[in-house]
């Protein structure tokens, strides 16, 4: 499956953005999908993930601010980001895989840049 992210941009601290990840095929059979982010010079980190049964995972640094969702009819993954902080600025990637432990070894998109001004 090919993944294409969109929705990134420049936002002021405290603002919101909604990232989208469009896919070329059906995501209904994909067990786990998620969002990672990476700042230049740092390791890529998992932000949030959602399984096919709807269960979700959030990294502690976004819990309560970000919401991940998947729409199997539209074959899309979303990340609603609220109360953005300057430290949330990063290149955000969509990923699809088998499970949380191996998600980083699944399919990846090219990323969408999020910039948060203070």
N, C-alpha and C positions, 0 to 999 in steps of 0.2 A: 504494500500500500504506500502511495505517495502522500506526503503531508505538506500542506502549505499554510504557514501562519500569516496572520494579518491583525491589524488593530493597534499596533504599537504606535508610539508617538511621544510628543513632549507634553508633560502635564505638570502643574504646580503641586507642591507637597500638599497633601490633604485631598487631592483630587482623585478621580477614578478613570479607569480604562477597562475596556473589555477586549480581551484577545480572543481570536477565533482561529481554529485549525480546521481547514477543509481537507477532505481526503478524496482520493480517486476511486475508492471502492467502499464497499459496505463495512461499517465499523461494528455492526451488531455482533459479529463473531470474534472481535478483538477483545481478549480478556481484560487487558489493562491499558489505559491511556493516561498520559500525564503531561505535566509542564515542568521543564527544567529552566534554569537560568544560569548565565555565566557572565562574569565581569572579566574584562581583559586581565590576564595575569593570574587569575584564580581558577580553581576547579569548578566544573559545572556542578550545580547542586539541584536536587529535586525540590520542587516547590509544592506540587500537589499531584494527586493521582486519583483516578476513579476506575472502578472495576465494572465489568458488565452487569453485575447485580446491583450496582449503584452505591456500593460502599466506597467511602472516600478516605484519603490520607492527606494531611496537611503538615508541612514543616512548621515547627514551632514559631518561626519568625513571621509567618503569614496567617497563622490561625486566628480566626475572628475578623480578618480583613479581606481575605481572598475566598472566592467560591468557585469550585470547579464543577463543570457539568458536561454531559455528553448528550447529543441528540442523535439517536440511531436512525431516525427517519431522514434527517438532513445530512447524516454522515459527517457530523461536525463535533468538535470539542471546543469548549469555551473556558475562559478564565476571567471571572469578574474580579477586578482589583479595586478595592476601595481604600480610603485613608492612606494613599501612597506616601512613602517616605523617600527621601533622597537615596537611601541605601537599597531601595528596590530597583534602582536603575540598573539595567542589564540587558543582555540579549536573551530573549525568551524563546525556548524551543518546545515544540510539541513532539511527543514520543508515543509510540505504540508498541506493546509487547505482551509477553505472557503473564508476568506477574511483577510485583513491586521489586523483588530482589533482582530480577534480570531485565527490568525495563530499559536500563541504560544501554543494553545490547540489542535493542529492537530497532525499529525504523524511526528516522528522525526527519524533521523538516529543516529548512534553512535558517529559521529564526526571524524574530521581529524585535526591533529595538525599542526599548522603553527608557525614556529619559525623564527624570523627576527633578524639577528645579526647586531650590529651597527658598 
